[in-house]
């Protein structure tokens, strides 16, 4: 029978500076666990994944801000975080593009998945919408993520 | 209109005594504010007990543009701005039951507004011909009948429809004009629950009426209160209420006494409770009207101080900071007008803070992760436990979980340590002394204390083999035999290494220089020799030439002598010419 080797045994330590953000990341992962285990009762079918998308977005944003805005973490740590799934690299790649600075999730700009080959309603700027129209997009529950808002 | 010069003189600050129940406090920013323990009310403006009105002045100075307060049926719709005003019109009934609870604030707030207010725009109301809608400088509105010269704050029923219609059109226009800005009716929506909450949690119910008889100077002061329910609507932008400075710098339209009289008269005439003037939304004022003493930089710095003082982790998220709510309770939280600016300030602060932390960390020397691990080994390791047992037993220790030290390394240390524990004491002691001797003087010298031993020593497995009780005296005695630290021992080992490197480099350079000099010298000597040699040869040649010349002369003579036999004079000439040529 092969030896079962557990986690930390042969793992390389994370790059320097991880201890600083470890607590916040742990909080995010706890939130994520809660969201995963939350009851789906009373929710619509498409609503079930919203909190997951939201937390992913928040966590990615956190890491993005730390690296690009505050310059608080090193390149190696940033790469390590991306590699280990703490942030969504594809989403961050979109944030760097003009007009996508606040993008909520990648599904909302996937035009091929919609009936009229359009983006999600949350990509529409607030002033183009009708007055008093509150929106929550179906894919992630976003209430509007156009850059001009 | 009376300018500021006509105003009654301000009372010197601090002179008028506080009414009973009021206490003066100092805010952390430095200014003082006043708190009434009974009514739980606080204000930045010094409350003064009494006031007196003089009705004569009122009639004399009343400006003609203002609605005729005395004749008009005054409703509860005293919105300080358009939004609330409207809202109150639509929900007029809700205010009715409040009676005289609100106390002085309504009047005072209103009073202040009156001081600065004047009509600004006039609009025709569609469908109600003689009536026009007048908008004042502060955004309040009243209707005015151009035929009967009547004006009302509260819209009569027949005009109301027209006003609603007008509003709708106006709003549409505005929206089209400035896209992206929050529309009016959004604010209105926000205002409504606000108001309700306000009625529910009204803490100011039994405030004393300050506009009674007595000291009328106090009317120069405007009263503003710090509402308690502001924390709830922090999300809405620029809703903070701030200190109001006395309005000396602002255009004053009426004499205060007149206004006070008007207010009192209106209140009596129409059975109004002053609370209905009250407007929970007056935080919506444009910042210019507030007369803030703080500049933007000041308020930013204050907010930064607040963040510093609360020991906020700069690596956490803004949402978390707000959720924790440590900063919200502080007064300095309110120096920035809205959430956006606060967030901006926070991220700037976090960036700077992180930079500072980084620099600090770089200055600190890195602690070897092996040191605490070896300490725990010395404490707990026994030959009775195998490595897996030991690991299982102490897996909760932070040193055992430290990621910086790999598990293999830990295991290796453990095994080595256990093996060494089995060796006789004398070997261990000699090993330790060998280790101590191997350390350079710059690292270990007489001034080294036992508490601050160098890491080279602490990370060595030989150091922990002996129990501390026998080891420490040994180390101490060894240290006491050492000479004091060499010059520049304050430098760390790395710097020492660097210096060593530099010295070696310099030596190498000097050596190279010496070598080159030697080579140059040799070259010179060789050249000299060559020169000498060349000179010698030259001299030799010269001599040879001279000799040859001598020989030549004689030879020539001989020849000449030989020729002279045939031609006498010619030989002489040729001989002298040859000598001259040399």
HADDOCK unambig.tbl for C-alpha pairs under 7 A between the chains (distance, minus, plus):
assign (segid A and resid 9 and name CA) (segid B and resid 407 and name CA) 5.57 0.50 0.50
assign (segid A and resid 10 and name CA) (segid B and resid 406 and name CA) 6.87 0.50 0.50
assign (segid A and resid 10 and name CA) (segid B and resid 407 and name CA) 6.60 0.50 0.50
assign (segid A and resid 13 and name CA) (segid B and resid 403 and name CA) 4.92 0.50 0.50
assign (segid A and resid 13 and name CA) (segid B and resid 404 and name CA) 5.60 0.50 0.50
assign (segid A and resid 20 and name CA) (segid B and resid 315 and name CA) 6.66 0.50 0.50
assign (segid A and resid 21 and name CA) (segid B and resid 315 and name CA) 6.05 0.50 0.50
assign (segid A and resid 24 and name CA) (segid B and resid 316 and name CA) 5.97 0.50 0.50
assign (segid A and resid 62 and name CA) (segid B and resid 317 and name CA) 6.99 0.50 0.50
assign (segid A and resid 70 and name CA) (segid B and resid 351 and name CA) 4.74 0.50 0.50
assign (segid A and resid 72 and name CA) (segid B and resid 351 and name CA) 6.92 0.50 0.50
assign (segid A and resid 72 and name CA) (segid B and resid 354 and name CA) 6.14 0.50 0.50
assign (segid A and resid 126 and name CA) (segid B and resid 180 and name CA) 6.88 0.50 0.50
assign (segid A and resid 127 and name CA) (segid B and resid 179 and name CA) 5.69 0.50 0.50
assign (segid A and resid 127 and name CA) (segid B and resid 180 and name CA) 5.59 0.50 0.50
assign (segid A and resid 149 and name CA) (segid B and resid 180 and name CA) 6.86 0.50 0.50
